[in-house]
Amino acid sequence: MEKRPGASHAKRAGNTKRKRSGGSTLARVFLGFVIVFLVMLIGVGCGFLTASMNTKPNLSDDIRPPASSQIYDINGNEIANVHAAENRRPVKIEQVPKALQNAFVAVEDNRFYEHAGIDPRGIARAIWANLRGRTVSEGGSTITQQLAKNAYLTQDRTLKRKVQEVFLALQLERQYTKQEILELYLNQIYFGEGAYGVEAAAHTYFGKDVSELTLNECAMLAGIPKSPNYYSPMSNMEAARERKATVLDQMAKYGYITSSEAAKAKKEELHIVKPKKKTDTQEAAYFIEYVTQRMIDKYGADAVYKEGLKIYTTVDMDMQRAAEAAMKKLPNITVDGNGIQQPQGALVAIDPHNGYVKAMVGGRGTDQFNRATMAERQPGSAFKPFVFAAALEDNFTPSTVIDDSPVKIGNWEPQNYERTFRGKVTLREVAIHSLNVPTVKIAQKVGIDKPIYYAQEMGISTFVLDGARNDRNFSTALGGLTKGVTPFELVSAYGTFANKGVHVDPVVIVKVLDRDGKVLEQAAPNQRSVISEPSAANLTSMLQDVVQKGTGTRARLNRPAAGKTGTTSDYHDAWFVGYTPDLVAGVWVGNDNNTPLDGMSGGLLPAEIWHAFMEKALEETPPKNFDGSVVSGGGMGELKDANTSPSRKRDERKKKDDKKNPQGLNAPRATGSVPPANAPAPESNAAPAAPPAPAEDAPAPGGDVPKSRN
């Protein structure tokens, strides 16, 4: 029989088709089993997870009784018992102005009326912003999640607590309407000054019912809960205004108000009621308040006031008492419009080796504005050591010669305090006599970006580096900053010099336990080498001479000590910041309204306060030289390391070479722009007025700055 063409091919194709069909059926069956297994596994997991979440069948009940938190000093002694006598006045949502409701939604959760309790889009946005190294105003948690966390949960930063928060948020959304959730939230949230809820906050800050608030007041109030201490207008009016502007911008962005309404409200003044004056002062009051607010910012107010935390801090109460006693030297000159005695002052003391804050005084104790951590003031000549450090890292030595002669930068001619010039002077003499003109010439030589970079690496965060008015100019070398610096950060930065060029970030909280004894956090030292050990030794040698025979002689101790004075133009601020091998401390004196101090310089009262504090604080600490050796024989007669240290001997050996090839510095390479034409001539410890715009080609801060090895 003749075979038909293609018959065999058809047969093979049919066999192949049957085989493929059988294989695909097996694959489908296997896939089905896998899917069923995964569904069962997920179901069991969800059931277990749901059971472990302990969500509340009735969300109106709170099963955790409140417990006070305790704050302890470095020796484990209790110094404060923190609890809230809650100032809360619940109100109905109808009593809350629509502007206040909209302000909270705009700044906290702009998709509040759209999501079902959690907002995946907002979470993704927050994660993306964090990955890109910036922040978003709205954050990742919804208002419903925040309500769930604050009302029903502990503040543990764990995955379980976060999942509980999500479950509770979904449950809240099922049981309540959006308006009911917003009402619960607005009555729950903490606004600082002991005020819980919008009604109590309205009375605390404005002395009126919440229903009477204006758009201006609503925007300010909505900005406070992000950080109740920092954004409280009673503590930090400037920060409160900036936060208010952010809230108004968010309201305009999401269409709750027009741009013109936002602009108008930004210009309106905030009329804050005067806080009740304290009748008694607690030991370490400013430190305790600072720690409390740090904890509130991190864990929430309810955690601090209700969850029974045990907070172990770094404060040494013997040193704290010495600081408070020394600050009593402040004179009583005038009382300002708020009833606060002026001048005010601040003192901070830090162990330079581990960053522990040993003492903190933020004022006279009659208000809650902590000048140690919140007052940004002009440092004047107290900034010059950062210029000297940059020079020493740039191959200068204390014996390097600079020409103290007239210099003109644009229309600006810096002057020394005496309005005279000394001719050829060494870098050491520039430090001893706090000479302005040579300091500016040094900054021209090394570039102003280098001192800024080193200061930033040492912890100063307040520089303004962009915009028409910024710090990238030569007036910065004399301490004329755009915003200023806080005493806390300046003292921490000086700790780098005392610690052989290694900066240790300041620490105020050593350990935090919850009410069950579980460790929530434990401090770990965060340090980095900023300048080389020889540079730090040379700088310390120069600053020892400042104390021994320069502008800081009133701070002289019966042990090795180094430091620098600072006085701003028109005597608005007076500083002394100094250190021994064991402790760094700084004193600031000034008027809150930035009026003159009637001729007070950093070498007068601040140096005297510093001396009084250090003598008492270190009375049980044996004197040491900066090289670590014990001072033998006692007394100032042993203070020889300023002139006989190995680095000084090397300087003397190089002196002959320096004279043969002096660094005249008369034709420097400038990297910043020139100060303004109308800048006043700075004094020895004086800072010029507003800094100018940077040069268009100014390098980024830290550009080409070598980071020294430890």
Secondary structure, DSSP 8 states (H G I E B T S, - for coil): ----TTHHHHHHHHHHHHHHHHHHHHHHHHHHHHHHHHHHHHHHHHHHHHHHH---SSTT---S--B-EEEE-TTS-EEEEE----EE----GGGS-HHHHHHHHHHH-TTTTTSSS--HHHHHHHHHHHHTT---SS-SS-HHHHHHHHHHS----SHHHHHHHHHHHHHHHHHS-HHHHHHHHHHH-B-STTEEHHHHHHHHHHSS-GGG--HHHHHHHHHGGGSTTTT-TTT-HHHHHHHHHHHHHHHHHTTSS-HHHHHHHHHS----------SS--TTHHHHHHHHHHHHHHH-HHHHHHB--EEEE---HHHHHHHHHHGGG----EE-TTS-EESEEEEEEE-TTT-BEEEEE-SSSSSS--HHHH--B--GGGGHHHHHHHHHHTT--TT-EEEES---BTTB----TTS---EEEEHHHHHHHT-HHHHHHHHHHH-THHHHHHHHHTT------SSSS-S-BGGGGGT--SS-B-HHHHHHHHHHHHTTTEEE--B-EEEEE-TTS-EEEE----EEE-S-HHHHHHHHHHHHHHHHHSTTGGG--SS--EEEEEE-GGG-EEEEEEE-SS-EEEEEEE-TT----TT--TTTHHHHHHHHHHHHHTTTS--B-TTS-B-SS-SGGG--HHHHSHHHHHHHHHHHHHHHS----SS----SB---TT-----TT---SS-----TT---TTTT------
